[in-house]
Amino acid sequence: MEDKGEAGIDRIRLQTIPDASAESLGGFVRAMIVPGSKIMTDDWAGYLVLPSLGYERAIMGAKELALPHLVASLLKRWLLGTYQGAVKPTHLEYYLDEFTFRFNRRTSKSRGKLFFRLVQQVLSVEPVFNKDLQAIAPAGEDENFDDLEIWDDHNR
């Protein structure tokens, strides 16, 4: 999350990670944040690696980390309101991408351009067929969508 000070939150980056270890957190930070940046964290031990990766680390209290907590709260409310409890772990990365896209464009002055850019993107890539779609993570036991005959009939 980029903090704009008194003006609030600028842009956010969200991604699933396997755990909260230094290795996982360090990988996310390296992928998302320019080296040399100041990163405000809580005192979780997983963040101890940040200075060795070339980042300045500032340990903050809960009150100073109100904005990241706000983003997490907004994400939870958005997931509940949008997907009505039907959130699947296999699609979490896609949900995070959509929330990030919407959040980062919430103050856009040219919303019409968003649709234009979306159409441009759609036209610039090759189509992906249903049989080629795969989730990032394998489906759980309760997520077997192969038995949906209605989809098979509809997509023939």
N, C-alpha and C positions, 0 to 999 in steps of 0.2 A: 504494500500500500504506500502510495506517495502522499506524504502529509504536506498540505499547503498552509499549515499554521492556523491562524484565525479564520482563514477562508474555508477550512474543512479538508476534505479528502479529494485528491486529484484522481489518479488512476490506481487500479488494483491489478494484481496478478494472483490467480488461484490455480492450484494443481494438486492432484492427489499424490501422496507419498506413502511408501509402505509402512513407515513408522516415524517416530519423533527422535530418531537417533541423530548423532552428529553427522554421520555419513549421508543420511537422507536429507536432512535440513541443509547441509552444505551443498549438496547437488542442486537442490532447488534454488538456493541463493546464487550459486555460480551461473545458473541458467537464466535467472531473471534480473539480477542486479549488477550494475557496473562496479568493478573492483574499485576500492577507495571510498565507496559510499559509506555513510554513517547509517547503521542499522540499530533501531531501538527495539529491544527485546525485553522479556521478563528474565528471571534468573535461571531458567531451565538449562541444565547441564549440556544439552544437545547443541547449544549456541556457543559453547566454549571454543569451538574450532574456527569461528568467524575471523578473529584477528590473524590466524595463521593462513587464512585464505585471501588476505589482503583487504579486509573490511574493518571499519571502525565500529566497535560495539558499545552501545550505551544501555545499561541495565535500568529499566524503568519500573515504577510501581504500577499497580492496577489502574489508578486514576489517570496516569499519563498514557496508558494504553487503551483509553476509552474508544478511540476511533476504530482500531482493529476489532474490538468487541462489537461495535456497532455494525461493522460490515458482516461479521459472523451472524449476528442477529437478523440482519436484513436478508442474508442468504437463506437462513432457516425459514423465515416467514415467506419468502418467495417460493421456496421448494414446496412448502405446505399449501400455499395458495394456488400455485400453478399446477402441481402434479397431484394434489388431493390425496397424499399418502401413498401414491403409486411410484415412489422413487426406488429405482433398482440400483444396487451397487455396481452392476456391470455398465451402467450408463452415467455414473457419477462424473466422470471426466467431461462428458458432453454437457451435463447440467452446469458444471462450473464454467465451461467455456461460454455458454449462453448467458449466464448471470454476469460474467465479467464483461462480455460484449455490451450488454444492456447498461450495466453500471457505468462503464467508461464513456458511454455516449449519452448519458442522462442529461447533460447540459449542452449538447450539440446545438449550434445555432442553425445548422442546415440539415434538418431531418430528412428532407426530400432527397438529399444527396446520398443518404444511407441506402435507400432503396435502389438508387441508380448504381451505387457501388456493388450492391448485392447482385443485381442483374449482370453487371460487368463480370463479376467473379463467376457466376453460374455459366456464362457464355464462354469463359476462357479456359475451363477445365473439361476434361472428358467426362461423359456420364458414368455413373456407378450403378450397376444393376443390383437388384435385390439379392441375388445369389452371391454377390461379392461383398455384401455388407457383413462386417464382423465386429463384435464388441471388443474393446481393449482388454477386458478381463473376461474369463469364461463365465457362462451363466451359472447361477446357483441352482440347487436342486429344485427350488420352487419356481424357477424361471424358464421352464421348458416351453419355448414358443413353437417348436416343430410340430406340435399336435394341432395347430390352429388350421383346420381344414378350410375355413372360410378364406383365409389369406391365400392358401394354395389355389383355390378356385378362382379367386379374384386376380391373381398375378400370372395366370396362364395365358 
